[in-house]
């Protein structure tokens, strides 16, 4: 039996939801994080700062796969501003 991660996103799906000017980090392999029970990927914003995007399994169960991704991106986008205040 193979271990199939509960949540997976393609690069195209991720790039569709991250803000314009952001990119997926080179050398980072997006994937399931069993300790945090979510899908994680490192993204780089327009200022070349890297951020971890985490889509929780619980959010997918509550809102659906794509809506959970959208909400995680929105949360990250707002959270990064708090870092600089």
TIMI-2910 file (N, C-alpha, C, CB; in pm, 1 decimal, decimal comma, always signed):
<rs>
+----------+----------+----------+----------+----------+----------+----------+----------+----------+----------+----------+----------+------+
!      n_x !      n_y !      n_z !     ca_x !     ca_y !     ca_z !      c_x !      c_y !      c_z !     cb_x !     cb_y !     cb_z ! resn !
+----------+----------+----------+----------+----------+----------+----------+----------+----------+----------+----------+----------+------+
!    +84,8 !   -119,4 !     +0,0 !     +0,0 !     +0,0 !     +0,0 !    +88,3 !   +124,3 !     +0,0 !    -95,9 !     +0,6 !   +122,9 !  Unk !
!    +59,2 !   +217,5 !    -87,1 !   +135,7 !   +341,3 !    -93,1 !    +67,5 !   +448,0 !     -8,8 !   +151,6 !   +389,1 !   -238,8 !  Unk !
!   +149,3 !   +536,0 !    +44,4 !    +95,1 !   +646,5 !   +123,2 !    +61,6 !   +761,4 !    +30,0 !   +195,2 !   +691,8 !   +233,1 !  Unk !
!    -64,6 !   +787,7 !    +12,9 !   -109,6 !   +897,5 !    -71,1 !   -142,7 !  +1014,9 !    +20,1 !   -233,0 !   +856,3 !   -158,5 !  Unk !
!    -77,5 !  +1129,6 !     -0,8 !   -106,4 !  +1246,4 !    +83,6 !   -251,8 !  +1288,5 !    +70,5 !    -14,5 !  +1363,7 !    +46,8 !  Unk !
!   -312,6 !  +1331,9 !   +180,1 !   -452,8 !  +1375,5 !   +176,0 !   -477,2 !  +1497,6 !    +87,5 !   -499,7 !  +1406,2 !   +315,1 !  Unk !
!   -378,4 !  +1586,3 !    +79,1 !   -394,8 !  +1708,3 !     -1,8 !   -273,3 !  +1722,6 !    -92,7 !   -411,8 !  +1835,8 !    +89,1 !  Unk !
!   -298,1 !  +1753,5 !   -217,2 !   -190,3 !  +1785,3 !   -311,1 !   -239,6 !  +1897,6 !   -402,2 !   -146,9 !  +1658,4 !   -394,9 !  Unk !
!   -147,1 !  +1982,9 !   -442,8 !   -175,7 !  +2088,8 !   -538,9 !    -67,8 !  +2085,5 !   -645,8 !   -182,5 !  +2229,0 !   -469,7 !  Unk !
!   -106,1 !  +2114,0 !   -767,6 !     -8,0 !  +2124,1 !   -875,0 !    +56,5 !  +2262,2 !   -870,8 !    -74,0 !  +2097,9 !  -1013,5 !  Unk !
!   +170,2 !  +2277,0 !   -936,8 !   +234,5 !  +2408,4 !   -945,7 !   +141,7 !  +2509,4 !  -1011,4 !   +366,3 !  +2399,1 !  -1024,1 !  Unk !
!    +68,6 !  +2466,6 !  -1111,5 !    -23,7 !  +2557,4 !  -1181,8 !   -132,2 !  +2606,8 !  -1086,5 !    -88,1 !  +2486,6 !  -1304,3 !  Unk !
!   -186,9 !  +2518,6 !  -1004,7 !   -289,1 !  +2561,5 !   -907,9 !   -230,0 !  +2660,8 !   -808,5 !   -347,9 !  +2439,6 !   -832,7 !  Unk !
!   -113,0 !  +2630,9 !   -757,0 !    -49,8 !  +2721,0 !   -660,1 !    -20,7 !  +2856,2 !   -722,9 !    +79,7 !  +2659,5 !   -605,6 !  Unk !
!    +37,3 !  +2855,5 !   -841,9 !    +71,0 !  +2981,1 !   -909,3 !    -53,3 !  +3061,3 !   -946,6 !   +153,0 !  +2952,8 !  -1034,1 !  Unk !
!   -165,8 !  +2995,4 !   -962,5 !   -290,4 !  +3064,9 !   -994,9 !   -343,2 !  +3144,9 !   -876,5 !   -395,8 !  +2965,0 !  -1040,7 !  Unk !
!   -308,5 !  +3103,3 !   -755,1 !   -364,7 !  +3167,0 !   -636,6 !   -268,4 !  +3259,0 !   -563,0 !   -412,4 !  +3062,8 !   -543,1 !  Unk !
!   -138,0 !  +3240,4 !   -578,6 !    -47,3 !  +3333,3 !   -511,9 !    -51,7 !  +3468,1 !   -586,2 !    +99,2 !  +3275,7 !   -507,5 !  Unk !
!    -27,3 !  +3577,2 !   -514,5 !    -35,8 !  +3709,4 !   -576,7 !    +62,3 !  +3727,2 !   -693,2 !    -10,3 !  +3816,2 !   -472,7 !  Unk !
!    +28,1 !  +3816,8 !   -782,4 !   +115,7 !  +3851,3 !   -893,8 !   +249,8 !  +3898,9 !   -838,5 !    +50,9 !  +3960,3 !   -984,3 !  Unk !
!   +358,1 !  +3850,8 !   -895,3 !   +491,3 !  +3886,4 !   -849,7 !   +549,0 !  +3787,1 !   -751,3 !   +489,0 !  +4021,3 !   -787,9 !  Unk !
!   +467,3 !  +3697,6 !   -698,8 !   +514,9 !  +3593,5 !   -609,5 !   +547,4 !  +3470,7 !   -693,3 !   +409,6 !  +3560,7 !   -499,0 !  Unk !
!   +641,8 !  +3390,2 !   -645,0 !   +679,0 !  +3267,3 !   -714,9 !   +697,6 !  +3155,0 !   -613,2 !   +808,7 !  +3287,9 !   -798,6 !  Unk !
!   +695,2 !  +3033,0 !   -663,6 !   +727,1 !  +2917,8 !   -580,4 !   +878,8 !  +2913,9 !   -564,4 !   +672,0 !  +2783,9 !   -642,9 !  Unk !
!   +925,1 !  +2881,0 !   -445,5 !  +1068,9 !  +2879,4 !   -417,6 !  +1136,7 !  +2765,6 !   -492,6 !  +1094,8 !  +2866,1 !   -266,5 !  Unk !
!  +1248,9 !  +2797,4 !   -557,3 !  +1329,5 !  +2693,8 !   -621,9 !  +1389,9 !  +2604,7 !   -514,2 !  +1441,3 !  +2756,5 !   -711,5 !  Unk !
!  +1399,0 !  +2478,5 !   -542,4 !  +1462,4 !  +2386,8 !   -449,2 !  +1373,7 !  +2338,8 !   -337,3 !  +1580,2 !  +2450,1 !   -391,8 !  Unk !
!  +1254,5 !  +2395,8 !   -323,3 !  +1159,8 !  +2351,3 !   -221,1 !  +1062,3 !  +2254,3 !   -286,4 !  +1083,9 !  +2472,6 !   -156,0 !  Unk !
!  +1043,5 !  +2141,2 !   -223,8 !   +946,7 !  +2045,4 !   -275,4 !   +817,0 !  +2060,5 !   -197,7 !  +1000,6 !  +1900,0 !   -265,8 !  Unk !
!   +712,8 !  +2113,6 !   -261,7 !   +584,1 !  +2125,4 !   -193,4 !   +532,6 !  +1987,6 !   -156,1 !   +481,3 !  +2199,1 !   -281,7 !  Unk !
!   +460,5 !  +1979,8 !    -46,5 !   +404,6 !  +1850,2 !    -11,6 !   +336,0 !  +1847,4 !   +123,0 !   +511,0 !  +1748,1 !    -13,8 !  Unk !
!   +290,6 !  +1729,1 !   +156,0 !   +217,1 !  +1703,5 !   +279,3 !   +312,1 !  +1707,8 !   +398,8 !   +145,0 !  +1567,2 !   +272,3 !  Unk !
!   +272,4 !  +1778,5 !   +504,2 !   +346,9 !  +1783,8 !   +629,3 !   +263,8 !  +1709,7 !   +734,2 !   +376,9 !  +1933,0 !   +673,2 !  Unk !
!   +300,7 !  +1585,6 !   +767,4 !   +218,2 !  +1507,1 !   +858,0 !   +210,0 !  +1564,7 !   +999,7 !   +271,0 !  +1367,4 !   +864,3 !  Unk !
!   +315,6 !  +1631,4 !  +1044,8 !   +313,4 !  +1689,1 !  +1179,9 !   +213,5 !  +1803,3 !  +1190,7 !   +452,3 !  +1738,6 !  +1218,6 !  Unk !
!   +203,6 !  +1881,4 !  +1085,0 !   +114,7 !  +1998,7 !  +1086,7 !    -18,9 !  +1970,7 !  +1020,5 !   +181,5 !  +2116,1 !  +1017,6 !  Unk !
!    -34,6 !  +1849,4 !   +968,6 !   -159,0 !  +1805,4 !   +905,0 !   -205,1 !  +1904,1 !   +798,5 !   -268,6 !  +1787,2 !  +1009,8 !  Unk !
!   -113,2 !  +1929,4 !   +705,4 !   -145,3 !  +2020,6 !   +597,6 !    -44,6 !  +2011,8 !   +484,6 !   -152,4 !  +2161,4 !   +649,3 !  Unk !
!    -79,3 !  +2077,1 !   +374,8 !     +7,2 !  +2086,9 !   +258,0 !    +89,1 !  +2213,5 !   +273,0 !    -75,0 !  +2087,2 !   +124,3 !  Unk !
!   +221,5 !  +2203,9 !   +258,3 !   +305,9 !  +2321,7 !   +274,0 !   +394,6 !  +2342,1 !   +151,8 !   +391,6 !  +2309,3 !   +399,8 !  Unk !
!   +419,0 !  +2469,8 !   +126,0 !   +507,1 !  +2508,6 !    +16,9 !   +567,6 !  +2643,9 !    +53,4 !   +430,1 !  +2514,7 !   -120,6 !  Unk !
!   +690,3 !  +2665,9 !     +9,6 !   +754,6 !  +2795,4 !    +31,9 !   +731,9 !  +2882,6 !    -90,5 !   +907,1 !  +2778,8 !    +60,8 !  Unk !
!   +686,2 !  +3005,3 !    -65,8 !   +665,5 !  +3102,1 !   -173,8 !   +754,4 !  +3223,0 !   -147,5 !   +514,7 !  +3144,7 !   -184,7 !  Unk !
!   +790,7 !  +3292,2 !   -253,0 !   +873,7 !  +3412,1 !   -241,7 !   +792,2 !  +3530,5 !   -291,6 !  +1007,6 !  +3397,4 !   -322,4 !  Unk !
!   +783,6 !  +3634,0 !   -208,2 !   +703,7 !  +3750,8 !   -246,5 !   +784,1 !  +3843,0 !   -337,4 !   +656,1 !  +3827,5 !   -121,4 !  Unk !
!   +725,0 !  +3952,2 !   -378,0 !   +787,6 !  +4046,4 !   -469,9 !   +909,6 !  +4115,8 !   -413,4 !   +689,0 !  +4148,3 !   -510,9 !  Unk !
!   +931,4 !  +4104,0 !   -281,7 !  +1049,7 !  +4163,4 !   -217,3 !  +1158,6 !  +4060,0 !   -193,1 !  +1010,7 !  +4228,8 !    -84,7 !  Unk !
!  +1144,6 !  +3943,7 !   -253,1 !  +1239,0 !  +3832,3 !   -238,6 !  +1245,2 !  +3775,0 !    -98,0 !  +1375,6 !  +3876,7 !   -279,0 !  Unk !
!  +1138,2 !  +3790,2 !    -21,5 !  +1128,6 !  +3728,0 !   +110,2 !  +1052,1 !  +3597,4 !    +96,3 !  +1059,3 !  +3822,9 !   +212,9 !  Unk !
!  +1097,9 !  +3495,1 !   +168,4 !  +1028,0 !  +3367,2 !   +156,7 !   +930,4 !  +3347,9 !   +272,7 !  +1128,7 !  +3251,1 !   +152,1 !  Unk !
!   +820,0 !  +3281,4 !   +240,6 !   +710,9 !  +3258,9 !   +333,9 !   +661,9 !  +3115,8 !   +317,9 !   +595,5 !  +3360,2 !   +311,0 !  Unk !
!   +617,4 !  +3058,9 !   +427,0 !   +559,0 !  +2925,9 !   +418,9 !   +408,0 !  +2937,5 !   +405,3 !   +596,2 !  +2841,6 !   +542,7 !  Unk !
!   +357,1 !  +2875,2 !   +301,6 !   +213,3 !  +2867,9 !   +279,9 !   +168,5 !  +2731,0 !   +327,7 !   +175,0 !  +2892,1 !   +129,0 !  Unk !
!    +73,3 !  +2727,5 !   +419,7 !    +23,2 !  +2602,0 !   +475,0 !   -127,4 !  +2595,8 !   +456,0 !    +60,3 !  +2588,3 !   +625,0 !  Unk !
!   -172,5 !  +2489,8 !   +389,7 !   -316,1 !  +2464,7 !   +372,3 !   -350,1 !  +2347,7 !   +463,1 !   -354,1 !  +2434,3 !   +220,4 !  Unk !
!   -425,1 !  +2373,2 !   +567,9 !   -459,0 !  +2271,1 !   +667,1 !   -565,2 !  +2174,4 !   +613,8 !   -508,5 !  +2337,3 !   +796,2 !  Unk !
!   -549,8 !  +2048,1 !   +651,4 !   -647,8 !  +1946,4 !   +614,5 !   -786,4 !  +1982,9 !   +665,9 !   -605,9 !  +1809,8 !   +668,8 !  Unk !
!   -793,5 !  +2037,9 !   +786,1 !   -922,5 !  +2075,6 !   +844,2 !   -992,7 !  +2182,3 !   +760,1 !   -903,2 !  +2126,3 !   +987,6 !  Unk !
!   -915,2 !  +2273,8 !   +701,5 !   -974,0 !  +2376,8 !   +615,0 !  -1027,9 !  +2314,8 !   +486,4 !   -869,8 !  +2485,6 !   +581,7 !  Unk !
!   -957,3 !  +2215,6 !   +433,6 !  -1003,6 !  +2146,8 !   +312,9 !  -1134,6 !  +2074,9 !   +341,2 !   -897,1 !  +2046,9 !   +262,2 !  Unk !
!  -1142,7 !  +2009,9 !   +456,4 !  -1264,7 !  +1938,6 !   +493,3 !  -1382,2 !  +2034,4 !   +511,9 !  -1242,2 !  +1858,3 !   +621,1 !  Unk !
!  -1354,2 !  +2152,6 !   +562,5 !  -1460,7 !  +2250,6 !   +588,5 !  -1501,9 !  +2328,5 !   +463,4 !  -1415,6 !  +2348,1 !   +695,6 !  Unk !
!  -1404,9 !  +2368,6 !   +381,1 !  -1434,2 !  +2460,3 !   +270,6 !  -1413,7 !  +2401,4 !   +131,8 !  -1349,8 !  +2581,1 !   +283,8 !  Unk !
!  -1349,0 !  +2287,8 !   +122,6 !  -1314,5 !  +2232,4 !     -8,1 !  -1169,8 !  +2265,2 !    -41,3 !  -1408,8 !  +2286,7 !   -117,6 !  Unk !
!  -1114,9 !  +2189,2 !   -132,3 !   -972,6 !  +2195,4 !   -163,6 !   -926,1 !  +2330,7 !   -217,7 !   -939,7 !  +2089,3 !   -262,6 !  Unk !
!   -994,2 !  +2382,3 !   -316,9 !   -952,3 !  +2508,7 !   -379,8 !   -983,5 !  +2628,3 !   -290,1 !  -1021,4 !  +2526,3 !   -516,2 !  Unk !
!  -1098,9 !  +2628,6 !   -226,2 !  -1133,6 !  +2739,0 !   -136,0 !  -1036,3 !  +2744,1 !    -17,7 !  -1279,5 !  +2724,0 !    -85,2 !  Unk !
!   -994,1 !  +2629,0 !    +31,5 !   -896,2 !  +2626,2 !   +140,6 !   -763,5 !  +2686,1 !    +95,5 !   -874,9 !  +2482,1 !   +190,6 !  Unk !
!   -723,3 !  +2658,6 !    -27,0 !   -601,0 !  +2718,8 !    -82,4 !   -616,2 !  +2870,0 !    -91,1 !   -569,1 !  +2660,1 !   -222,2 !  Unk !
!   -727,9 !  +2916,6 !   -142,8 !   -750,6 !  +3061,0 !   -154,7 !   -744,3 !  +3129,2 !    -17,8 !   -886,8 !  +3088,4 !   -221,2 !  Unk !
!   -807,7 !  +3069,1 !    +81,0 !   -808,6 !  +3126,7 !   +215,2 !   -669,2 !  +3127,7 !   +277,0 !   -904,4 !  +3049,5 !   +304,9 !  Unk !
!   -592,6 !  +3022,3 !   +254,8 !   -456,3 !  +3016,3 !   +307,9 !   -368,9 !  +3125,0 !   +245,6 !   -394,7 !  +2877,6 !   +282,4 !  Unk !
!   -383,7 !  +3147,6 !   +115,1 !   -307,8 !  +3252,9 !    +47,5 !   -349,9 !  +3389,5 !   +100,3 !   -328,1 !  +3245,7 !   -105,7 !  Unk !
!   -479,9 !  +3412,5 !   +115,8 !   -528,1 !  +3539,9 !   +169,1 !   -473,2 !  +3565,2 !   +309,3 !   -681,5 !  +3542,1 !   +171,4 !  Unk !
!   -473,6 !  +3463,0 !   +393,0 !   -422,4 !  +3475,9 !   +529,4 !   -273,9 !  +3507,7 !   +528,4 !   -448,2 !  +3347,5 !   +609,1 !  Unk !
!   -197,8 !  +3437,4 !   +447,9 !    -54,4 !  +3463,7 !   +437,6 !    -28,1 !  +3605,5 !   +388,8 !    +11,7 !  +3362,7 !   +343,6 !  Unk !
!   -103,3 !  +3649,4 !   +290,2 !    -86,1 !  +3783,5 !   +234,3 !   -105,8 !  +3889,0 !   +343,3 !   -185,2 !  +3807,1 !   +117,6 !  Unk !
!   -208,0 !  +3871,6 !   +428,0 !   -233,0 !  +3966,8 !   +537,2 !   -129,7 !  +3953,1 !   +648,9 !   -373,7 !  +3946,2 !   +594,1 !  Unk !
!    -92,4 !  +3829,6 !   +681,9 !     +2,7 !  +3805,5 !   +790,7 !   +139,0 !  +3867,3 !   +762,3 !    +18,2 !  +3656,3 !   +814,4 !  Unk !
!   +180,5 !  +3867,8 !   +638,1 !   +314,2 !  +3920,4 !   +609,2 !   +323,1 !  +4069,7 !   +637,9 !   +351,4 !  +3893,3 !   +463,8 !  Unk !
!   +210,0 !  +4141,6 !   +630,4 !   +211,8 !  +4284,2 !   +664,2 !   +231,1 !  +4305,3 !   +813,1 !    +82,9 !  +4351,5 !   +618,7 !  Unk !
!   +177,8 !  +4214,6 !   +896,8 !   +193,0 !  +4226,4 !  +1041,7 !   +340,1 !  +4216,5 !  +1081,4 !   +111,1 !  +4117,9 !  +1113,5 !  Unk !
!   +417,0 !  +4144,5 !  +1004,0 !   +559,7 !  +4126,4 !  +1032,9 !   +633,6 !  +4259,4 !  +1030,1 !   +622,8 !  +4029,4 !   +932,5 !  Unk !
!   +587,9 !  +4350,4 !   +946,9 !   +658,6 !  +4476,0 !   +927,7 !   +602,1 !  +4591,3 !  +1009,9 !   +656,3 !  +4512,7 !   +783,5 !  Unk !
!   +496,6 !  +4566,6 !  +1083,6 !   +437,7 !  +4673,5 !  +1166,3 !   +499,6 !  +4680,9 !  +1302,1 !   +289,8 !  +4653,7 !  +1180,9 !  Unk !
+----------+----------+----------+----------+----------+----------+----------+----------+----------+----------+----------+----------+------+
</rs>
